[in-house]
């Protein structure tokens, strides 16, 4: 059985970019890819924290 590679996701700042981050995370999850670590700055930090809280 092949082990999936672990990866981290860094999200940038900006309101519109924050909405794009949500879509990117949903698409990754839909494809079966789940980041081991999420981090961000400004709006990216809000999205990363929300994702981390809902993903536990």
Jmol script that loads the backbone (N, CA, C; Angstrom):
load data "model"
ATOM      1  N   UNK A   1       0.852  -1.177   0.000  1.00  0.00           N
ATOM      2  CA  UNK A   1       0.000   0.000   0.000  1.00  0.00           C
ATOM      3  C   UNK A   1       0.894   1.236   0.000  1.00  0.00           C
ATOM      4  N   UNK A   2       0.602   2.160  -0.875  1.00  0.00           N
ATOM      5  CA  UNK A   2       1.403   3.376  -1.001  1.00  0.00           C
ATOM      6  C   UNK A   2       0.952   4.406   0.035  1.00  0.00           C
ATOM      7  N   UNK A   3       1.925   4.942   0.783  1.00  0.00           N
ATOM      8  CA  UNK A   3       1.647   5.950   1.796  1.00  0.00           C
ATOM      9  C   UNK A   3       1.539   7.321   1.145  1.00  0.00           C
ATOM     10  N   UNK A   4       0.503   8.100   1.532  1.00  0.00           N
ATOM     11  CA  UNK A   4       0.345   9.455   1.005  1.00  0.00           C
ATOM     12  C   UNK A   4       1.375  10.377   1.634  1.00  0.00           C
ATOM     13  N   UNK A   5       1.892  11.280   0.838  1.00  0.00           N
ATOM     14  CA  UNK A   5       2.869  12.249   1.320  1.00  0.00           C
ATOM     15  C   UNK A   5       2.151  13.308   2.168  1.00  0.00           C
ATOM     16  N   UNK A   6       2.764  13.671   3.278  1.00  0.00           N
ATOM     17  CA  UNK A   6       2.228  14.739   4.118  1.00  0.00           C
ATOM     18  C   UNK A   6       2.651  16.081   3.536  1.00  0.00           C
ATOM     19  N   UNK A   7       1.769  17.056   3.633  1.00  0.00           N
ATOM     20  CA  UNK A   7       2.117  18.385   3.131  1.00  0.00           C
ATOM     21  C   UNK A   7       1.459  19.449   3.993  1.00  0.00           C
ATOM     22  N   UNK A   8       2.074  20.624   3.990  1.00  0.00           N
ATOM     23  CA  UNK A   8       1.540  21.775   4.696  1.00  0.00           C
ATOM     24  C   UNK A   8       1.023  22.794   3.702  1.00  0.00           C
ATOM     25  N   UNK A   9       0.119  23.633   4.143  1.00  0.00           N
ATOM     26  CA  UNK A   9      -0.480  24.635   3.275  1.00  0.00           C
ATOM     27  C   UNK A   9      -0.339  25.997   3.936  1.00  0.00           C
ATOM     28  N   UNK A  10       0.216  26.971   3.198  1.00  0.00           N
ATOM     29  CA  UNK A  10       0.384  28.331   3.694  1.00  0.00           C
ATOM     30  C   UNK A  10      -0.547  29.235   2.902  1.00  0.00           C
ATOM     31  N   UNK A  11      -1.371  29.993   3.610  1.00  0.00           N
ATOM     32  CA  UNK A  11      -2.376  30.845   2.984  1.00  0.00           C
ATOM     33  C   UNK A  11      -2.003  32.310   3.165  1.00  0.00           C
ATOM     34  N   UNK A  12      -2.118  33.078   2.104  1.00  0.00           N
ATOM     35  CA  UNK A  12      -1.766  34.497   2.132  1.00  0.00           C
ATOM     36  C   UNK A  12      -2.916  35.371   2.596  1.00  0.00           C
ATOM     37  N   UNK A  13      -2.648  36.663   2.678  1.00  0.00           N
ATOM     38  CA  UNK A  13      -3.626  37.623   3.159  1.00  0.00           C
ATOM     39  C   UNK A  13      -4.458  38.216   2.048  1.00  0.00           C
ATOM     40  N   UNK A  14      -5.517  38.914   2.427  1.00  0.00           N
ATOM     41  CA  UNK A  14      -6.399  39.584   1.479  1.00  0.00           C
ATOM     42  C   UNK A  14      -7.785  38.978   1.516  1.00  0.00           C
ATOM     43  N   UNK A  15      -8.801  39.832   1.513  1.00  0.00           N
ATOM     44  CA  UNK A  15     -10.186  39.360   1.624  1.00  0.00           C
ATOM     45  C   UNK A  15     -10.621  38.451   0.496  1.00  0.00           C
ATOM     46  N   UNK A  16     -10.416  38.875  -0.746  1.00  0.00           N
ATOM     47  CA  UNK A  16     -10.824  38.058  -1.893  1.00  0.00           C
ATOM     48  C   UNK A  16      -9.995  36.787  -1.974  1.00  0.00           C
ATOM     49  N   UNK A  17      -8.733  36.889  -1.634  1.00  0.00           N
ATOM     50  CA  UNK A  17      -7.864  35.717  -1.651  1.00  0.00           C
ATOM     51  C   UNK A  17      -8.317  34.708  -0.594  1.00  0.00           C
ATOM     52  N   UNK A  18      -8.844  35.203   0.526  1.00  0.00           N
ATOM     53  CA  UNK A  18      -9.358  34.322   1.574  1.00  0.00           C
ATOM     54  C   UNK A  18     -10.496  33.457   1.069  1.00  0.00           C
ATOM     55  N   UNK A  19     -11.363  34.040   0.251  1.00  0.00           N
ATOM     56  CA  UNK A  19     -12.451  33.254  -0.342  1.00  0.00           C
ATOM     57  C   UNK A  19     -11.906  32.206  -1.305  1.00  0.00           C
ATOM     58  N   UNK A  20     -10.861  32.554  -2.025  1.00  0.00           N
ATOM     59  CA  UNK A  20     -10.231  31.585  -2.931  1.00  0.00           C
ATOM     60  C   UNK A  20      -9.597  30.446  -2.147  1.00  0.00           C
ATOM     61  N   UNK A  21      -9.051  30.745  -0.967  1.00  0.00           N
ATOM     62  CA  UNK A  21      -8.459  29.707  -0.125  1.00  0.00           C
ATOM     63  C   UNK A  21      -9.511  28.676   0.291  1.00  0.00           C
ATOM     64  N   UNK A  22     -10.707  29.163   0.611  1.00  0.00           N
ATOM     65  CA  UNK A  22     -11.787  28.257   1.008  1.00  0.00           C
ATOM     66  C   UNK A  22     -12.092  27.295  -0.136  1.00  0.00           C
ATOM     67  N   UNK A  23     -12.181  27.807  -1.346  1.00  0.00           N
ATOM     68  CA  UNK A  23     -12.445  26.962  -2.509  1.00  0.00           C
ATOM     69  C   UNK A  23     -11.326  25.974  -2.766  1.00  0.00           C
ATOM     70  N   UNK A  24     -10.090  26.419  -2.594  1.00  0.00           N
ATOM     71  CA  UNK A  24      -8.952  25.524  -2.811  1.00  0.00           C
ATOM     72  C   UNK A  24      -8.936  24.404  -1.775  1.00  0.00           C
ATOM     73  N   UNK A  25      -9.213  24.726  -0.523  1.00  0.00           N
ATOM     74  CA  UNK A  25      -9.266  23.700   0.523  1.00  0.00           C
ATOM     75  C   UNK A  25     -10.390  22.696   0.265  1.00  0.00           C
ATOM     76  N   UNK A  26     -11.536  23.186  -0.171  1.00  0.00           N
ATOM     77  CA  UNK A  26     -12.647  22.276  -0.484  1.00  0.00           C
ATOM     78  C   UNK A  26     -12.294  21.360  -1.642  1.00  0.00           C
ATOM     79  N   UNK A  27     -11.624  21.903  -2.658  1.00  0.00           N
ATOM     80  CA  UNK A  27     -11.232  21.084  -3.801  1.00  0.00           C
ATOM     81  C   UNK A  27     -10.210  20.027  -3.399  1.00  0.00           C
ATOM     82  N   UNK A  28      -9.222  20.409  -2.579  1.00  0.00           N
ATOM     83  CA  UNK A  28      -8.238  19.440  -2.103  1.00  0.00           C
ATOM     84  C   UNK A  28      -8.908  18.325  -1.309  1.00  0.00           C
ATOM     85  N   UNK A  29      -9.819  18.689  -0.415  1.00  0.00           N
ATOM     86  CA  UNK A  29     -10.520  17.686   0.380  1.00  0.00           C
ATOM     87  C   UNK A  29     -11.369  16.777  -0.496  1.00  0.00           C
ATOM     88  N   UNK A  30     -12.008  17.341  -1.484  1.00  0.00           N
ATOM     89  CA  UNK A  30     -12.830  16.555  -2.414  1.00  0.00           C
ATOM     90  C   UNK A  30     -11.990  15.513  -3.141  1.00  0.00           C
ATOM     91  N   UNK A  31     -10.739  15.850  -3.433  1.00  0.00           N
ATOM     92  CA  UNK A  31      -9.837  14.931  -4.123  1.00  0.00           C
ATOM     93  C   UNK A  31      -9.137  13.966  -3.166  1.00  0.00           C
ATOM     94  N   UNK A  32      -9.394  14.111  -1.869  1.00  0.00           N
ATOM     95  CA  UNK A  32      -8.810  13.204  -0.892  1.00  0.00           C
ATOM     96  C   UNK A  32      -7.461  13.633  -0.359  1.00  0.00           C
ATOM     97  N   UNK A  33      -7.104  14.887  -0.550  1.00  0.00           N
ATOM     98  CA  UNK A  33      -5.835  15.421  -0.047  1.00  0.00           C
ATOM     99  C   UNK A  33      -6.120  16.318   1.152  1.00  0.00           C
ATOM    100  N   UNK A  34      -5.539  15.959   2.296  1.00  0.00           N
ATOM    101  CA  UNK A  34      -5.765  16.706   3.522  1.00  0.00           C
ATOM    102  C   UNK A  34      -4.424  17.196   4.056  1.00  0.00           C
ATOM    103  N   UNK A  35      -4.245  18.524   4.163  1.00  0.00           N
ATOM    104  CA  UNK A  35      -2.966  19.037   4.659  1.00  0.00           C
ATOM    105  C   UNK A  35      -2.741  18.655   6.119  1.00  0.00           C
ATOM    106  N   UNK A  36      -1.487  18.362   6.451  1.00  0.00           N
ATOM    107  CA  UNK A  36      -1.128  18.034   7.828  1.00  0.00           C
ATOM    108  C   UNK A  36      -1.030  19.293   8.675  1.00  0.00           C
ATOM    109  N   UNK A  37      -0.627  20.398   8.057  1.00  0.00           N
ATOM    110  CA  UNK A  37      -0.436  21.672   8.743  1.00  0.00           C
ATOM    111  C   UNK A  37      -1.015  22.775   7.874  1.00  0.00           C
ATOM    112  N   UNK A  38      -1.721  23.717   8.484  1.00  0.00           N
ATOM    113  CA  UNK A  38      -2.195  24.906   7.774  1.00  0.00           C
ATOM    114  C   UNK A  38      -1.737  26.133   8.542  1.00  0.00           C
ATOM    115  N   UNK A  39      -1.303  27.146   7.816  1.00  0.00           N
ATOM    116  CA  UNK A  39      -0.855  28.398   8.423  1.00  0.00           C
ATOM    117  C   UNK A  39      -1.236  29.531   7.490  1.00  0.00           C
ATOM    118  N   UNK A  40      -1.286  30.731   8.009  1.00  0.00           N
ATOM    119  CA  UNK A  40      -1.634  31.851   7.157  1.00  0.00           C
ATOM    120  C   UNK A  40      -1.365  33.176   7.834  1.00  0.00           C
ATOM    121  N   UNK A  41      -1.559  34.229   7.052  1.00  0.00           N
ATOM    122  CA  UNK A  41      -1.395  35.591   7.540  1.00  0.00           C
ATOM    123  C   UNK A  41      -2.653  36.367   7.167  1.00  0.00           C
ATOM    124  N   UNK A  42      -3.106  37.237   8.050  1.00  0.00           N
ATOM    125  CA  UNK A  42      -4.276  38.067   7.842  1.00  0.00           C
ATOM    126  C   UNK A  42      -5.495  37.182   7.581  1.00  0.00           C
ATOM    127  N   UNK A  43      -6.184  37.369   6.471  1.00  0.00           N
ATOM    128  CA  UNK A  43      -7.380  36.571   6.171  1.00  0.00           C
ATOM    129  C   UNK A  43      -7.033  35.093   5.989  1.00  0.00           C
ATOM    130  N   UNK A  44      -5.841  34.808   5.528  1.00  0.00           N
ATOM    131  CA  UNK A  44      -5.405  33.421   5.401  1.00  0.00           C
ATOM    132  C   UNK A  44      -5.327  32.738   6.756  1.00  0.00           C
ATOM    133  N   UNK A  45      -4.952  33.485   7.792  1.00  0.00           N
ATOM    134  CA  UNK A  45      -4.899  32.933   9.144  1.00  0.00           C
ATOM    135  C   UNK A  45      -6.302  32.617   9.660  1.00  0.00           C
ATOM    136  N   UNK A  46      -7.266  33.464   9.312  1.00  0.00           N
ATOM    137  CA  UNK A  46      -8.656  33.214   9.712  1.00  0.00           C
ATOM    138  C   UNK A  46      -9.162  31.940   9.041  1.00  0.00           C
ATOM    139  N   UNK A  47      -8.903  31.799   7.756  1.00  0.00           N
ATOM    140  CA  UNK A  47      -9.331  30.601   7.020  1.00  0.00           C
ATOM    141  C   UNK A  47      -8.626  29.364   7.561  1.00  0.00           C
ATOM    142  N   UNK A  48      -7.315  29.468   7.822  1.00  0.00           N
ATOM    143  CA  UNK A  48      -6.555  28.335   8.343  1.00  0.00           C
ATOM    144  C   UNK A  48      -7.064  27.908   9.713  1.00  0.00           C
ATOM    145  N   UNK A  49      -7.356  28.875  10.587  1.00  0.00           N
ATOM    146  CA  UNK A  49      -7.858  28.547  11.918  1.00  0.00           C
ATOM    147  C   UNK A  49      -9.239  27.913  11.841  1.00  0.00           C
ATOM    148  N   UNK A  50     -10.093  28.447  10.991  1.00  0.00           N
ATOM    149  CA  UNK A  50     -11.432  27.890  10.826  1.00  0.00           C
ATOM    150  C   UNK A  50     -11.358  26.472  10.281  1.00  0.00           C
ATOM    151  N   UNK A  51     -10.492  26.253   9.309  1.00  0.00           N
ATOM    152  CA  UNK A  51     -10.310  24.909   8.749  1.00  0.00           C
ATOM    153  C   UNK A  51      -9.804  23.952   9.812  1.00  0.00           C
ATOM    154  N   UNK A  52      -8.831  24.388  10.594  1.00  0.00           N
ATOM    155  CA  UNK A  52      -8.266  23.536  11.643  1.00  0.00           C
ATOM    156  C   UNK A  52      -9.314  23.196  12.709  1.00  0.00           C
ATOM    157  N   UNK A  53     -10.139  24.146  13.089  1.00  0.00           N
ATOM    158  CA  UNK A  53     -11.160  23.884  14.085  1.00  0.00           C
ATOM    159  C   UNK A  53     -12.227  22.926  13.583  1.00  0.00           C
ATOM    160  N   UNK A  54     -12.620  23.055  12.346  1.00  0.00           N
ATOM    161  CA  UNK A  54     -13.667  22.199  11.784  1.00  0.00           C
ATOM    162  C   UNK A  54     -13.136  20.842  11.371  1.00  0.00           C
ATOM    163  N   UNK A  55     -11.845  20.706  11.198  1.00  0.00           N
ATOM    164  CA  UNK A  55     -11.257  19.472  10.689  1.00  0.00           C
ATOM    165  C   UNK A  55     -10.906  18.496  11.805  1.00  0.00           C
ATOM    166  N   UNK A  56     -10.884  18.948  13.064  1.00  0.00           N
ATOM    167  CA  UNK A  56     -10.459  18.076  14.175  1.00  0.00           C
ATOM    168  C   UNK A  56     -11.514  17.061  14.519  1.00  0.00           C
TER     169      UNK A  56
END
end "model"
wireframe off; spacefill off
backbone 0.3
color backbone group
